Amino acid sequence: MDLYVPILVLAVLAGGFAIFSVAIAPFTGPKRWNRAKLDAYECGIEPTPQPVGGGRFPLKYMVTAMLFIVFDIEIIFLYPWAVSFAPLKNDVGSVLSSGLGVFALVEMLLFIVTVLVAYAYVWRRKGLDWD
C-alpha cells in the first residue's frame, strides 16, 4: 500500500486544484456581459443565420473522420504486432521462428495490402483533397 500513497496524494491534489479552480472562477473573473460574448463563437466572424431544421452539413467532414478512424485502427493493430518482434534479429529466419510464426506474418501482410488498396481507392477518388 505504501507504493500507492504518492499516486493517491497526487490524485487528491489534482482533484482539489480542479474543484478549487472551478469554484473560485465566478468570484474572481470580470462580469462585463455584452452581445458579442453571448453570441455563438464562429472563428471570429459574424455568425450566419441557420435554418430551423439545421441546414445542410458538408459530407466531406464525415468522410475525413471515417478515413482517420480507418487508418488509426490500422496503427492500433500494427503496433502490438511490431512490438512482439522487438527482441528478434532482423533476418527472415528469426521472424518465421518466432512465437507468431508464418501465419501471423501472412495475416499482417494481407491486412496491410487491404488497407493499402483502400488508401489507393480513396486517393484515386480524391477523398484526401480538401477543396
Buried (B, 14 or more C-beta within 10 A) or exposed (E): EEEEEEEEEEEEEEEEEEEEEEEEEEEEEEEEEEEEEEEEEEEEEEEEEEEEEEEEEEEEEEBBEEBEEEBEEBEEEBEEBEEEBEEEEEEEEEBEEBEBEEEBBEEBEEBEEEBEEBBEEBEEEEBEEEE
